[in-house]
Amino acid sequence: MTAMTPRERFLAACRRQPVDRTPAWVMRQAGRYLPEYRAVRKHHDFLGMVRTPEAAAEVTLQPIRRFGMDAAVIFSDILVPHAAMGLDVRFEEGEGPKLAPCVRTPEDVEALRDFDAWRDTGFLGEAIRRVRAELGGERAIIGFCGAPWTSASYMIEGASSRNFEHAKRMLHGDPACFARLCERLVDNLVPYLRMQVEAGADVLQVFDSWGGAFDARTWSESLLPSTRRLVHEAKALGVPVILYVNGCSQLLETLVDTGADVLGLDWRVDPADAIRRTGGKVALQGNLDPCVLFAPPEVVERETRRVLDSFRDAPGHIFNLGSGILPGVPTASMEAVFRVVQGRQAMEARVS
């Protein structure tokens, strides 16, 4: 097969078309494991980096320059729309995000404001434009947002949660209120994704970081309608859509019904089982355990080969971790991953 550009390769895999090799990127690939990221971070707090297009574009590009991933995921956060809808969003060092006020009643839901994506979150669009200016048409750019459940749970809980007591209380105890909250979220997330595509994003990923908190029946009854609407309206923007649900092994058949082009798999999902249960209807993304990257490089290489071999029969496969890369991962581990994915010859040619 004729050699493809990274962008061509990535988009073809999303559409389950033939590729010259498996494309690869890593969730949270622009982050604290990189020394050049930490150098930029010294001058900004986290949200300051997100809201400064020059800084966001720079850290988006850092892993591309170092490792040559096929796609750049824009440096941002799934809580950007929450702030635009009127909540106070703060990141406490060592504690994670805090949101106020909590959204727990029908009145709270209606008090949320609709936002103009270019006016209120245009810094993200400008960051994407800057990344596109450096990458040209060579590599893909991934934009993203949170899924309805994950987005709603942050609003309801006011923070990360282990058990989602308040969010599940609303979902089960006041399903009309919960459905209305999801409706408000999707009404705002679709224009937010449109802005990212207009700025230059080639692919959109929907993150349902907490979707694994449900059994398949509840997810299908309570979360599928809003998620499917978000996916379908995102696809109508003319780009492939990846749906990543952490803890999704019990949900695979239901997730196919969302209409997503690609399903992102966490590391707990057996590739052969995923291929069988999704029936060739979607491309698959994943799913190396992020903690493998703390092992010696030769182990990382072995496990990367294992993942690639496991998805050999998939109709489309994008190599990724099963979750985001963790702080403290040695850069040598990422070099080992991409040495295997790209092939030594490609790596040496890029570095020389």
C-alpha positions as CSV (number, residue, x, y, z in Angstrom):
1,M,0.0,0.0,0.0
2,T,1.2,3.5,-0.8
3,A,2.4,5.4,2.3
4,M,-0.3,7.6,3.9
5,T,0.0,10.8,5.7
6,P,-0.8,10.6,9.4
7,R,-4.0,12.5,8.9
8,E,-5.1,10.2,6.0
9,R,-4.2,7.2,8.1
10,F,-6.1,8.3,11.1
11,L,-9.3,9.3,9.2
12,A,-9.2,6.1,7.2
13,A,-9.1,4.0,10.4
14,C,-12.0,6.0,11.9
15,R,-14.0,5.0,8.8
16,R,-12.8,1.3,8.9
17,Q,-11.0,1.8,5.6
18,P,-7.6,0.1,4.8
19,V,-4.5,1.8,6.3
20,D,-0.8,1.3,5.7
21,R,-0.2,0.8,9.5
22,T,-2.2,1.3,12.7
23,P,-2.5,5.0,13.6
24,A,-1.9,6.0,17.2
25,W,-2.4,8.8,19.7
26,V,-2.7,8.9,23.5
27,M,-5.3,10.4,25.7
28,R,-3.9,13.3,27.7
29,Q,-0.7,13.1,25.6
30,A,-0.1,16.8,26.2
31,G,0.5,16.7,30.0
32,R,2.6,16.5,33.1
33,Y,4.8,13.6,32.0
34,L,6.6,15.9,29.5
35,P,9.3,18.3,30.8
36,E,8.4,20.8,28.2
37,Y,4.8,20.9,29.4
38,R,6.0,21.5,33.0
39,A,8.1,24.4,31.7
40,V,5.0,26.1,30.3
41,R,2.9,25.2,33.3
42,K,5.2,27.3,35.5
43,H,3.8,30.4,34.0
44,H,0.0,29.5,34.1
45,D,-2.5,27.7,36.3
46,F,-4.3,24.9,34.5
47,L,-7.3,26.9,33.4
48,G,-5.0,29.7,32.5
49,M,-3.3,27.4,30.0
50,V,-6.6,26.2,28.6
51,R,-7.8,29.8,28.1
52,T,-4.6,31.1,26.6
53,P,-4.5,30.0,22.9
54,E,-0.7,30.4,22.6
55,A,-0.1,28.1,25.6
56,A,-2.8,25.6,24.7
57,A,-1.5,25.3,21.2
58,E,2.1,24.9,22.4
59,V,1.4,22.1,24.8
60,T,-0.9,20.4,22.1
61,L,2.1,20.4,19.7
62,Q,4.8,19.2,22.2
63,P,4.1,15.5,22.0
64,I,3.7,15.6,18.2
65,R,7.1,17.1,17.9
66,R,8.6,14.6,20.3
67,F,6.9,11.4,19.3
68,G,5.1,12.0,16.0
69,M,1.6,10.9,16.9
70,D,-0.8,10.6,14.0
71,A,-3.2,13.0,15.7
72,A,-3.0,16.0,18.0
73,V,-5.7,16.2,20.7
74,I,-6.3,19.9,21.6
75,F,-5.3,20.8,25.1
76,S,-8.5,21.7,26.9
77,D,-10.9,20.3,29.5
78,I,-14.4,18.8,29.4
79,L,-15.5,21.4,32.0
80,V,-14.9,24.4,29.8
81,P,-18.6,24.4,28.7
82,H,-19.7,24.2,32.4
83,A,-18.0,27.5,33.1
84,A,-19.6,29.0,30.0
85,M,-23.0,27.8,31.2
86,G,-22.6,29.9,34.4
87,L,-20.9,27.7,36.9
88,D,-17.8,28.6,38.9
89,V,-15.2,26.0,37.9
90,R,-11.9,25.7,39.8
91,F,-9.1,23.2,39.9
92,E,-7.7,22.7,43.4
93,E,-4.2,21.3,43.4
94,G,-4.3,17.7,44.5
95,E,-8.1,17.7,44.8
96,G,-9.4,17.9,41.3
97,P,-12.2,20.1,40.0
98,K,-14.7,22.0,42.1
99,L,-17.9,23.4,40.6
100,A,-20.5,25.7,42.2
101,P,-23.4,26.1,42.6
102,C,-24.4,22.4,42.3
103,V,-27.3,21.8,39.9
104,R,-29.8,19.6,41.7
105,T,-33.3,21.0,41.1
106,P,-35.4,21.8,38.1
107,E,-34.9,25.5,38.9
108,D,-31.1,25.0,38.9
109,V,-31.3,23.4,35.5
110,E,-33.3,26.3,34.1
111,A,-30.9,28.8,35.6
112,L,-28.0,27.5,33.5
113,R,-27.3,29.8,30.6
114,D,-26.9,29.0,26.9
115,F,-23.6,30.2,25.6
116,D,-22.2,31.3,22.3
117,A,-19.3,29.0,21.5
118,W,-17.2,31.5,19.5
119,R,-17.8,34.4,21.9
120,D,-17.5,32.5,25.2
121,T,-15.1,29.7,24.4
122,G,-13.4,31.2,21.4
123,F,-10.0,30.7,23.0
124,L,-10.3,27.0,22.2
125,G,-11.1,27.7,18.5
126,E,-8.1,30.0,18.3
127,A,-5.9,27.3,19.9
128,I,-7.1,24.8,17.2
129,R,-6.3,27.4,14.5
130,R,-2.8,27.8,15.8
131,V,-2.2,24.1,15.9
132,R,-3.6,23.7,12.3
133,A,-1.2,26.5,11.2
134,E,1.8,24.5,12.4
135,L,0.6,21.1,11.4
136,G,-0.9,22.0,8.0
137,G,-2.7,19.1,6.5
138,E,-0.2,16.5,7.6
139,R,-1.8,15.4,10.9
140,A,-5.3,15.2,12.3
141,I,-6.6,17.4,15.1
142,I,-9.0,15.9,17.6
143,G,-11.5,18.2,19.4
144,F,-13.7,16.9,22.2
145,C,-16.4,17.4,24.8
146,G,-17.8,15.4,27.8
147,A,-20.7,13.1,27.3
148,P,-24.1,14.0,28.8
149,W,-23.7,11.7,31.9
150,T,-20.2,12.8,32.7
151,S,-21.0,16.4,32.1
152,A,-24.2,16.3,34.2
153,S,-22.6,14.4,37.0
154,Y,-20.0,17.1,37.5
155,M,-22.7,19.7,37.6
156,I,-24.8,17.7,40.1
157,E,-22.1,16.5,42.4
158,G,-20.0,19.7,42.2
159,A,-16.8,17.6,42.0
160,S,-15.5,14.2,41.0
161,S,-17.4,11.4,42.8
162,R,-16.9,7.7,43.6
163,N,-20.5,6.7,44.0
164,F,-22.5,9.6,42.3
165,E,-25.0,9.7,45.1
166,H,-26.6,13.0,44.1
167,A,-26.4,12.4,40.3
168,K,-27.9,9.0,40.6
169,R,-30.6,10.2,42.9
170,M,-31.7,12.7,40.2
171,L,-31.4,10.2,37.4
172,H,-33.6,7.6,39.3
173,G,-35.7,9.9,41.5
174,D,-36.5,12.7,39.1
175,P,-35.8,11.4,35.6
176,A,-37.6,14.4,34.0
177,C,-35.2,16.8,35.7
178,F,-32.2,14.7,34.7
179,A,-33.4,14.4,31.1
180,R,-33.9,18.2,30.9
181,L,-30.4,18.7,32.2
182,C,-29.0,16.4,29.5
183,E,-31.1,18.3,26.9
184,R,-29.6,21.6,28.0
185,L,-26.1,20.2,27.9
186,V,-26.5,18.7,24.4
187,D,-28.1,22.0,23.2
188,N,-24.9,23.7,24.1
189,L,-22.3,21.0,23.4
190,V,-23.3,20.7,19.7
191,P,-22.5,24.3,18.8
192,Y,-19.4,24.0,21.0
193,L,-18.3,21.0,18.8
194,R,-19.3,22.9,15.7
195,M,-16.9,25.7,16.7
196,Q,-14.1,23.2,17.0
197,V,-14.7,21.8,13.6
198,E,-14.9,25.2,12.0
199,A,-11.6,26.0,13.6
200,G,-10.0,22.9,12.1
201,A,-10.7,19.8,14.1
202,D,-10.9,16.6,11.9
203,V,-12.3,14.2,14.5
204,L,-14.4,14.7,17.6
205,Q,-14.2,12.5,20.8
206,V,-16.9,12.3,23.3
207,F,-15.6,11.4,26.8
208,D,-17.9,9.5,29.1
209,S,-15.3,9.2,31.9
210,W,-17.9,7.9,34.4
211,G,-20.2,6.0,32.1
212,G,-19.0,2.7,33.5
213,A,-20.9,3.5,36.7
214,F,-24.1,1.9,35.2
215,D,-25.4,-1.5,34.2
216,A,-26.3,-1.8,30.5
217,R,-30.1,-1.6,31.1
218,T,-29.8,1.7,33.0
219,W,-27.3,3.2,30.5
220,S,-29.6,2.2,27.6
221,E,-32.7,3.6,29.2
222,S,-31.4,6.8,30.8
223,L,-28.2,7.8,28.9
224,L,-28.5,6.4,25.4
225,P,-31.0,8.9,24.1
226,S,-29.0,12.1,24.9
227,T,-25.7,10.4,24.0
228,R,-27.0,9.2,20.7
229,R,-28.4,12.7,19.9
230,L,-25.0,14.3,20.7
231,V,-23.1,11.7,18.6
232,H,-25.6,12.1,15.6
233,E,-25.5,15.9,15.7
234,A,-21.7,15.8,15.9
235,K,-21.4,13.4,13.0
236,A,-23.7,15.8,11.0
237,L,-20.8,18.3,11.2
238,G,-19.0,16.1,8.7
239,V,-16.3,14.5,10.9
240,P,-15.9,11.0,12.5
241,V,-16.9,10.7,16.1
242,I,-15.2,8.6,18.8
243,L,-17.1,7.7,21.9
244,Y,-14.9,6.7,24.9
245,V,-16.6,5.2,27.9
246,N,-14.4,4.2,30.8
247,G,-15.5,0.9,32.3
248,C,-17.5,0.0,29.2
249,S,-17.2,-3.8,29.1
250,Q,-20.9,-4.3,30.0
251,L,-22.0,-1.7,27.6
252,L,-20.5,-2.6,24.2
253,E,-23.6,-3.5,22.3
254,T,-25.5,-0.5,23.6
255,L,-22.6,1.8,22.7
256,V,-22.8,0.6,19.1
257,D,-26.3,1.9,19.1
258,T,-25.1,5.5,19.7
259,G,-24.0,5.6,16.1
260,A,-20.4,6.5,16.9
261,D,-17.8,5.8,14.2
262,V,-15.2,4.6,16.8
263,L,-15.5,3.1,20.3
264,G,-12.7,3.8,22.7
265,L,-12.0,0.9,25.0
266,D,-10.5,0.9,28.4
267,W,-7.8,-1.6,29.3
268,R,-10.2,-4.0,31.1
269,V,-11.9,-4.9,27.8
270,D,-10.7,-8.0,26.0
271,P,-10.0,-7.1,22.3
272,A,-11.4,-10.4,20.9
273,D,-14.5,-10.0,23.0
274,A,-15.0,-6.4,21.8
275,I,-14.5,-7.4,18.2
276,R,-17.0,-10.1,18.5
277,R,-19.6,-8.1,20.3
278,T,-19.4,-5.0,18.1
279,G,-19.8,-7.1,15.0
280,G,-17.6,-5.0,12.7
281,K,-20.1,-2.0,13.0
282,V,-17.5,0.4,14.5
283,A,-13.8,1.0,14.6
284,L,-12.1,0.3,17.9
285,Q,-9.6,2.4,19.8
286,G,-7.3,1.4,22.6
287,N,-6.4,-0.2,24.9
288,L,-3.0,-0.5,26.6
289,D,-3.1,-0.3,30.4
290,P,-1.6,3.1,31.3
291,C,0.3,1.6,34.2
292,V,2.3,-0.6,31.8
293,L,4.2,2.6,30.9
294,F,5.9,2.5,34.3
295,A,7.5,-0.8,33.3
296,P,10.9,-1.0,31.6
297,P,10.9,-0.1,27.9
298,E,11.3,-3.7,26.7
299,V,8.1,-4.6,28.6
300,V,6.3,-1.6,27.1
301,E,7.4,-2.7,23.6
302,R,6.2,-6.2,24.2
303,E,2.8,-5.1,25.5
304,T,2.3,-2.6,22.7
305,R,2.9,-5.4,20.2
306,R,0.4,-7.6,22.1
307,V,-2.3,-4.9,21.8
308,L,-1.6,-4.4,18.1
309,D,-1.7,-8.1,17.5
310,S,-4.9,-8.5,19.5
311,F,-6.8,-6.0,17.2
312,R,-5.4,-7.5,14.0
313,D,-8.9,-8.8,13.0
314,A,-10.7,-5.6,13.9
315,P,-12.3,-3.7,11.0
316,G,-10.5,-0.6,12.1
317,H,-8.1,0.0,15.0
318,I,-6.5,3.1,16.5
319,F,-3.8,2.4,19.0
320,N,-4.3,4.3,22.3
321,L,-4.1,3.7,26.0
322,G,-7.1,2.5,27.9
323,S,-7.3,5.8,29.7
324,G,-5.2,9.0,29.9
325,I,-1.4,8.9,30.3
326,L,-0.5,9.3,34.0
327,P,1.9,11.9,35.5
328,G,5.3,10.6,36.1
329,V,5.4,8.2,33.1
330,P,9.0,8.1,31.7
331,T,9.3,9.6,28.3
332,A,11.3,6.5,27.4
333,S,8.1,4.5,27.7
334,M,6.3,6.7,25.1
335,E,9.3,6.4,22.9
336,A,9.0,2.6,23.2
337,V,5.3,2.7,22.3
338,F,5.8,4.7,19.1
339,R,9.0,2.8,18.2
340,V,6.8,-0.3,17.9
341,V,3.7,1.4,16.4
342,Q,5.6,3.4,13.8
343,G,8.5,0.9,13.2
344,R,12.1,1.7,14.1
345,Q,12.9,2.9,10.6
346,A,10.2,5.6,10.8
347,M,11.2,6.7,14.2
348,E,14.9,7.0,13.3
349,A,14.0,8.9,10.1
350,R,11.9,11.4,12.1
351,V,14.5,11.9,14.8
352,S,17.5,12.3,12.5
